[in-house]
Amino acid sequence: MPTSPTDWKGAPAPTVELLEGRFIRLEKLDPARHADGLWQALEGPGADAKLWDYLPYGPFAERAAFDAWLNNHATHSDPYFFSVIDRASGDVQGILSLMSIVPAQGRIEIGHVTFGAPMQRSPKSTEAVYLLAKYAFDQGYRRLEWKCNNGNARSRYAAERLGFSFEGVFRQHMVVKGQNRDTAWYSIIDGEWPAIEAGFEQWLSESNQTASGQLKTLAECRA
């Protein structure tokens, strides 16, 4: 059931430092432990050439600039950044955050999603979003947001696949890297979360993610 506004008392700001999943774990960003792995995943050989196209920063030609970017992220509580660790290998393979955090209103966003090639189109990328969504709703948040450049077809597809509802486009919302950005808005609200959570859990389960691949799509698991 959605939270009743008459009973609303707010939600706490994020403080978690570790979230464990089946395929990955999320660790609060620590450049001293994560920078080498993130550099390899995001800028090393085989890195996704389109990774930075719709982000307000990157790509990074020099390691010093990349480290400064990470160190800046690590000092902030909003955005609140996590590194994604592959449980099987221990490799650091991506980064994402909770952001636009408004505890008094129970509103929070998943953003800065930057996954290396080994995470893309794999259960690891889905589980990373699931772990943050679950944490947010378990902490009492009422609304989880996803925003992206309206021209970013990959991010729009991801939002819809993950169960977010499209809410509209903010035209001329930003200027990013010298280009206009119309921003597409998506959300999940607390009353929708139990069914979406069950879909995630079924999709990520051993019975669905088998050695030969997935048996049902995420949409089928939500249905």
Secondary structure, 3 states (H helix, E strand, C coil): CCCCHHHCCCCCCCCCCEEECCCEEEEECCHHHHHHHHHHHHHCCCCCCCCCCCCCCCCCCCHHHHHHHHHHHHCCCCCEEEEEEECCCCCEEEEEEEEEEECCCCEEEEEEEEECHHHCCCHHHHHHHHHHHHHHHHCCCCEEEEEEECCCHHHHHHHHHCCCEEEEEEEEEEEECCEEEEEEEEEEECCCHHHHHHHHHHHHCCCCEECCEECCCHHHHHC
